[in-house]
C-alpha cells in the first residue's frame, strides 16, 4: 500500500491487523529459537553456540524478540498503547513510523564504514579453503586453552602437528586476533584492524556470521525480519564453526566435523559454500538499508 502521509521516507503503510500479526509471528519465532536456551541458561548450563551469539555479539534475547518495522514503513493504529515502544517513533494521524531524522549523527561515521565494508565484501571473490582452521590456531601451543573446561579432541602435541601440516588461510581479523602468538606468523595473510574491510571475503564463515552484527547495529531502523534472518544464519554458521573446532562438544549435541580428514574437509567446504549462498541476499538487503539511511546525510 502506498503511503498517504507527508513523509518522503515512507514507502509502505501496514494496516494494524497486518503489522500486529507480523509482530506476533516474529515473537513466536524468537521464542522457538531461544526459549529453551534461556531456561537452560537460568540453570547455569553452558551452550557453546548460543552463549557466543549473545555474549560476543552483545544483543540481548529480549532485543532480538522486540519487533521493529524498520524505517520506511508506517503502522496504522487505533490505540497508541499497542505500538512498539521506541523513542525513535514518530506519530501522526493514527500512523506511526521510525523517523530517519532520529538517527544519531554520532553513528553516521560507523554506519558509513559498515556500508563500505559490506560493499567491499560483496565485491570480493569468495574463498573456501580455510576449513575452519582458525579455531585450531586459537589453541595451537597454548599453555592454557581459552575454553579449558571443554576437552580437546587431540592431545596438544598431535594438535600442534596437525596445525603445522595445514595452511592457515584466515581472512577475518576478529578471528585472527584470538590466534595464539605462535600461530599468528603461520597465517598466510597479514591482518589488522586497520585493514579489516579490505581483507573480508564473502566465503568466510565468520564474515557471514557477522551479518547478524551489522543488522542489529542498525536497530531499530532495520526491520526485525532481517535481523532474525541474519541471526538464524549466524546460528547455523556458529554451529558449523564449533563442530569443526578442536573441541569435543558431543556432550552438547555437536558431532565433530573432522577436518583432520579428507572427508571432513569436503563436508566443511560444502557447508561453508551453503552459508555463503544464504548470506548473499542478507548482505544485499543490508547494503540497501544502510544506503537508504545514509543517503540523507
C-alpha positions in Angstrom: 0.0 0.0 0.0 1.4 3.4 -0.9 1.7 5.9 1.9 -0.6 8.9 2.0 1.2 10.7 4.9 3.5 13.5 4.2 6.9 11.9 4.7 9.1 11.3 1.7 10.8 8.4 3.6 7.7 6.3 4.0 7.3 3.6 1.3 4.7 1.3 2.9 1.7 1.7 5.3 0.7 -1.5 7.1 -2.9 -1.9 8.5 -3.0 -2.6 12.2 -4.1 -6.2 11.8 -1.3 -7.0 9.5 1.6 -5.5 11.5 0.2 -7.0 14.7 0.2 -10.4 13.0 3.8 -9.9 11.8 4.9 -8.8 15.3 3.3 -11.9 16.9 4.9 -14.2 14.3 8.3 -12.6 14.9 8.0 -13.1 18.7 6.9 -16.7 18.3 9.9 -17.5 16.0 12.3 -16.0 18.5 10.7 -17.9 21.4 11.1 -21.1 19.4 14.7 -20.4 18.7 15.9 -19.3 22.1 13.3 -20.2 24.7 14.8 -23.5 25.7 18.3 -21.9 25.8 17.1 -19.2 28.2 15.7 -21.8 30.5 19.0 -23.7 30.5 21.0 -20.5 30.9 18.9 -19.7 34.0 20.1 -23.1 35.3 23.7 -22.1 34.6 24.1 -24.5 31.7 26.7 -23.7 29.0 25.9 -23.6 25.3 28.9 -23.1 23.1 26.7 -21.8 20.2 24.1 -19.6 21.8 26.4 -18.3 24.5 28.7 -16.9 21.8 25.8 -15.3 19.9 24.5 -13.5 22.9 27.8 -12.7 24.7 30.2 -11.9 21.9 27.6 -10.0 19.8 26.0 -8.4 22.9 22.5 -8.2 21.5 20.2 -9.5 24.2 17.5 -12.1 23.5 14.9 -9.5 24.7 16.1 -7.1 22.0 16.0 -9.9 19.3 12.4 -10.6 20.3 11.4 -6.9 20.2 9.8 -6.3 16.8 10.6 -3.3 14.7 9.1 -2.5 11.3 12.3 -0.7 10.3 12.4 2.7 8.6 10.2 3.3 5.5 7.2 1.5 7.0 4.3 3.2 8.8 1.9 1.4 11.1 -1.8 2.2 11.3 -3.1 2.0 14.9 -6.3 2.5 16.9 -4.6 2.6 20.3 -1.2 4.2 20.9 -0.5 1.8 23.7 -0.3 -1.1 21.3 2.6 0.4 19.3 6.1 -0.8 19.6 7.9 1.2 22.3 10.6 3.1 20.5 11.9 6.6 21.2 12.5 6.9 17.5 8.8 6.5 16.7 7.0 9.5 15.1 3.2 9.6 15.4 0.8 11.5 13.2 -2.9 10.9 12.1 -3.1 7.4 13.6 0.0 6.3 11.9 3.5 5.7 13.4 6.9 5.1 11.9 10.6 5.0 12.7 11.7 8.5 11.9 15.0 8.6 10.0 15.6 12.1 11.4 16.2 10.5 14.8 19.3 8.6 13.5 22.2 9.9 15.7 24.8 11.9 13.9 27.5 10.3 16.1 26.7 7.0 14.4 27.0 8.2 10.8 30.7 7.6 10.6 30.5 4.0 11.8 27.5 3.3 9.6 29.3 4.6 6.6 32.3 2.4 7.4 30.0 -0.7 7.8 28.3 0.1 4.4 31.7 0.4 2.6 32.9 -2.8 4.3 29.7 -4.7 3.2 30.2 -3.5 -0.4 33.8 -4.5 -0.4 33.0 -7.9 0.9 30.2 -8.4 -1.6 32.5 -7.5 -4.5 35.3 -9.8 -3.3 35.9 -13.3 -4.6 34.7 -15.9 -2.1 37.3 -18.3 -0.7 36.6 -21.7 0.7 40.0 -23.2 1.6 40.4 -22.4 5.3 38.5 -25.5 6.5 37.8 -23.8 9.9 41.4 -23.9 11.0 41.0 -20.6 12.8 39.6 -22.4 15.9 42.6 -24.7 15.9 45.0 -21.8 15.7 43.4 -20.4 18.8 44.6 -23.3 20.9 47.9 -24.0 19.0 50.7 -24.4 21.6 48.6 -22.7 24.1 49.7 -23.0 27.8 46.0 -22.9 28.7 43.3 -23.1 26.0 40.7 -20.4 26.1 37.9 -22.8 26.9 39.8 -25.2 29.1 36.6 -26.6 30.7 35.9 -28.4 27.4 38.1 -31.3 26.4 40.1 -31.3 23.1 39.7 -34.0 20.5 43.5 -34.4 20.3 46.5 -34.3 22.6 48.4 -31.0 22.4 51.4 -32.4 20.5 49.1 -34.1 18.0 47.1 -30.9 17.6 50.2 -28.8 17.0 51.4 -31.3 14.4 48.1 -31.1 12.6 48.0 -27.3 12.6 51.6 -27.2 11.2 50.5 -29.7 8.4 47.8 -27.4 7.1 48.0 -23.8 5.7 46.3 -21.2 7.8 44.3 -19.0 5.4 42.2 -16.8 7.8 41.0 -13.6 6.2 38.9 -12.4 9.2 40.7 -10.2 11.7 38.3 -10.7 14.5 39.1 -14.4 14.4 42.8 -13.9 13.7 43.2 -11.7 16.8 42.4 -14.7 19.0 45.2 -16.8 17.4 47.9 -17.8 19.9 51.1 -15.9 19.4 52.9 -19.0 17.9 50.0 -19.4 15.4 49.8 -15.8 14.1 53.0 -15.9 12.0 51.7 -19.1 10.3 48.8 -17.3 8.8 49.2 -16.6 5.1 47.6 -13.2 5.3 48.7 -10.2 7.4 45.5 -9.0 9.1 44.9 -5.9 11.2 42.1 -3.8 12.5 43.1 -1.0 10.0 42.7 -3.3 7.0 39.6 -5.2 8.3 37.3 -4.0 5.5 39.9 -4.8 2.8 40.5 -8.4 3.7 36.9 -9.5 4.4 35.6 -12.0 1.8 32.1 -13.5 1.5 33.1 -17.1 1.7 34.3 -16.7 5.3 32.1 -18.4 8.0 32.8 -15.5 10.4 32.1 -12.8 7.8 28.6 -14.3 7.2 28.1 -14.8 11.0 28.9 -11.1 11.4 25.9 -10.1 9.2 23.9 -10.5 12.3 26.1 -7.8 14.0 25.8 -5.4 11.1 22.0 -6.0 11.1 21.4 -5.3 14.8 23.8 -2.3 14.7 21.1 -0.6 12.6 18.3 -1.5 15.1 15.5 -0.2 15.2 16.0 1.4 11.8 16.4 -2.0 10.1 13.3 -4.3 10.2 13.4 -7.2 12.7 12.7 -9.7 9.9 16.1 -9.0 8.5 17.8 -9.2 12.0 16.1 -12.5 12.6 17.2 -13.8 9.2 20.8 -12.8 10.0 20.5 -14.4 13.5 19.4 -17.7 12.0 22.3 -17.7 9.6 24.7 -16.8 12.5 23.3 -19.7 14.5 23.9 -22.1 11.6 27.4 -20.8 11.0 28.4 -20.9 14.6 27.2 -24.5 14.8 29.4 -25.4 11.9 32.2 -23.5 13.5 32.0 -25.4 16.7 31.6 -28.8 15.1 34.8 -28.2 13.1 36.7 -27.0 16.1 39.3 -29.0 18.0 36.9 -29.2 21.0 35.0 -32.3 21.8 31.4 -31.0 22.1 29.5 -34.2 21.7 28.0 -33.7 25.2 26.4 -30.6 23.7 24.9 -32.5 20.8 27.6 -31.3 18.3 29.0 -34.2 16.4 32.5 -33.3 15.1 33.2 -32.3 11.5 36.7 -34.0 11.4 38.6 -31.5 9.3 41.7 -33.5 10.0 40.4 -36.0 7.4 39.8 -35.5 3.7 36.2 -36.5 4.2 35.7 -33.9 6.9 37.3 -31.2 4.8 34.9 -31.9 2.0 31.9 -31.8 4.4 33.1 -28.5 5.8 33.6 -26.9 2.4 30.1 -27.9 1.3 28.6 -26.4 4.4 30.7 -23.2 4.0 29.5 -22.8 0.4 25.9 -23.2 1.6 26.4 -20.5 4.2 27.9 -18.2 1.5 24.8 -18.6 -0.7 22.5 -17.9 2.2 24.5 -14.9 3.2 24.4 -13.1 -0.2 20.8 -11.9 -0.1 21.1 -10.8 3.6 24.2 -8.8 2.7 22.4 -7.3 -0.3 19.5 -6.2 1.9 21.8 -4.7 4.5 23.7 -2.7 1.8 20.3 -1.4 0.5 19.1 -0.4 4.0 22.4 1.2 5.0 22.5 3.1 1.7 18.9 4.4 2.0 19.5 5.5 5.6 22.8 7.3 4.8 21.7 9.0 1.6 20.1 11.8 3.6 23.4 12.7 5.3 
